[in-house]
Amino acid sequence: MKKSNTGSFLAALLCTLLSTGGIAAQCNVAPSLQASDADWQGWGNGYANTRHVPNGIASTDLENLRLRWAFGFEGTGSVVGNPVVHGNTLFIGVDSGVVHALDADTGCVYWTFKADSGVRTAPAYGVVQNEPKLFFGDNNAQLYSVDARTGAQHWKVEVEAHPSARLTGSPQFFRIDDEAIPDRLMVPVSSGEEGIAAVPTYNCCTFRGSVVSLDAASGEIIWQSYTINTPAEATGENTSGPSGGAIWSAPTLDLANRLMYVTTGDAYSAPADKGTDALIAMNLLSGEHLWISQGTPDDIWTVVCMTPRATEECGPDQDYGSPAMLVPQEDGTTLLAGQKSGIVRAFDQQSGEVERATALVENTTEFGGKIIWGGASDGTRAYFGLGSGGIAGVDVATGNIDWFTPIEPSAERSRNIGHDGPLTVSSDLVLSGGWDGMFRILAVSTGELLWQFDTVRTFETVNGVEAKGGSMGAAGPIVSGKRLFVPTGYVGVKSGMQGNALLMFSP
């Protein structure tokens, strides 16, 4: 771990003095927001969403890798927000609605902010009009802008009025100097209507996923582009459509070519629009659809499909739950996306044509849940965890599976199968949190298991809040320099093991 500066030393001292009796350990210095090569930006560590850290934790560090501190989140049984790091400050939101700004070296608290509802998005950091800002969304489809130094709210905007709308995918902040509105946000919108549709009297369904472009300075909405172009209309007694196409994950941006790619969820009602279970390319500045590539047609699915009222039209629930990745290659860039069917596809960026498809499971037509929160890529391979168990390394250039490592949970956790959460690739290592609560590190070249840590335990925390680890799902590990941050505890839809801890490891 790199040496702390004087401010970090004082913060650590105060952390030791105050981390008793459930009192949050407050830092006594202002957060350091000086940009560095160790920053982890947004959900996917950059606009390409590859979750790649070229010079982070490496195999040579594993012998000395140790847990340095744990932080406990109050009022939650799931850690749903992916952390980000800027300068020496870590930002993370949780489903209690609290957003924390912590010292990345010590875990002391710079500030906390309470949103109106749960925060699942990874925050986006940006400097707007010379002021450092943090942007994040909540389960009421509201986007917030706060001062990254103090947590003071700048503005709050509802980006979608549909009563079931929520924000789960992380916003992207970017700047284009020659535009009249240079500082912009791209905000993906998802929905809870899949669940509400189980109510017999509910008019199913009317929600459409969208991307909302905002002026980062004022919060003013510039445009909104829907994944389904046609608004829902009545199709029968207590039924409407088309609907669905929620965007669960962060947009992928190609600033040089003014392009944006979003992945979408299933349809909620008939007719199933082509914008569902799809990868959509949009003009970055206008939101105009350039092409749509649908992975699974006619995939109509709500929670009703898990009840005795399920109908024959219920689909296999094969959302794209994770973002596309823009993977640099010697001869250009490869656009990759993994679907819940277990298929990884490479697309032509300009046309959306599928150039190759790799099945990571034998049966790609059954109920989804194979590739859920996403993979990572170092340019040579793309790495994907499977909800059915195991991790695969796929050659980016050919689509061939270089290796597959089956991973079974221990006997006492045999029901907790799978690696649903997002992976991270750091130097020569693949990092993954398992549904069984085990955090694992594999070799990128062979998939060999090199190191693991059981997070299902009680931790003494730097802030004095009782904390334990559990299943790992929506939030994945991140790496900042030689610091490794692991959120643990996620219930999800598979009755995972509860937990409320953030762990920091370093050599």
C-alpha positions, 0 to 999 in steps of 0.5 A: 500500500502506498504511504499515506500523506500527513493528512491521511495519517491524521485521519487514521489517528482520528479514525482510531480514536473515534471508532468505538460505540457505533460512532462514525470515525470522522476524518479531520481533514478535507478529502483529497480529490487530486486525480491520479492514475489509481482512480476508479471511474464510475461502474466500469472504470471508464467509458468503455466499461471494461473494469480493467486496471493495468497496473493494480494488484498483481500476482506478486502482491498476493503473498502479502495481501491482507485485510487492512480495514472493514467498514459497516453500513447501517440499516442494510442487508445488501451492499448494492452500490459499486464503489468508486475512487477519486484521489484518495477518496472512496464514494459508495451508496447503499440501499438505505439511501446513504452515500458515503465519502471515505478515506481510501487508506483508512476508512474514516468518513469525510461526509455522508448524504441521505437520498430520498430512497435507496442508492444502487448506482455507482457515483460519477465524478466530474468537475463542473465549472471548476467545482468537483461534483458527484452524481448518483441516482436513487430508486425514485428515479431521481438524480442528484448532484452534490459537492464532492468535497462536502456532500452538500446538494447542488440539485436533484432532478426526477428523470422519469415520471413513471411510478415504477421507474428507478435508477440502477445503472450508473450515470456517465459524466463527460465533457465536450468542449466545443458544445454549447452545453459542454458538461453532460450526464447520460442517465439510464432508466430502469423499472420495478414494473416487473414485480408490480405486474404480479398484482392481479389488478395491475394494468400490465404494462406501460414502462419504457426504458430510456436514456436521459441526457442532462446538463451537468451544471443545472440538471436541466434535461436536454433530451430523453431517448426511449428504448421502445419508440412506441408508447404503450396502448391498451391491448385488452382488459387490464393489459397494455403494451409494448413495454419493458426494455429497462436499462439496468446498467451503465451506458458505454461511451465512444466519445471520439465517434460521438457514439453510445451503447446501451443494453436493455432488459426483457419485455413486460407485455405483448407485443415484445418490441425489438428494443427489448433484450437488445444492444442499442447504438445511439448518437451521443449528442441527440439520442437518435437510434443508429441500430438495434441488435436484439438477442432474444425476441419475444421474451415477455417476462414479469414476476407473474411468470414465477406464479401459478398464473404464468402463461405460455407467452412467458419468455426465458427472462434473458435480459442484458443485465450488464453493459457492453464493453469497448475492448481495444485491439491492434486493428481497432476496437471490439464491441462485446456484450454478455447476455443472461442467456450465457452468450457473449457476442462481438458486434460491428460498431457501425452496423450492429451486425453480430460478428461472432457469438460464444456460448458459455453454457450448453443450454442458451434457451432456458431461463436466464441468469447466466451472465448477470452483472457483467464481465471484464476485459484486459484486451486479450481476453474477456472474463465472465462469471456465470450464475450457474457456477464457474468463470470463463476466459474468452479470447477477444479476437476469436471468441474461443474459450481459452479456459473455464474454471468450474467453482463449487461452493462448500457443502454447507453453502451448496445452495449458494451457487454462482458468480453473478457479480461483476468481475474485475481484471487487475494486472495478471489477475481476475477478481470475483466475488461469489454467491457463496461469500468467497472472494476469489482471485484467478490467473488471467492466463489459465484461470487457476485459483490463486487466492481466496478469502471467506467474507462470511464472518463478522468484522471489527470495523473502523466506524464501530458499526457491526458488520458481516459479509455475505453473498456477493452480487450486484456490487463487484470488487474494484482496484485503486493502485495497490488497494483492493475494495470488496463490497460483501452482502447481497440478497438479490432474487436468489435469497443470498446471504445478507451482509453490510461490509466494505473490505479493504485489502492491500499488500 
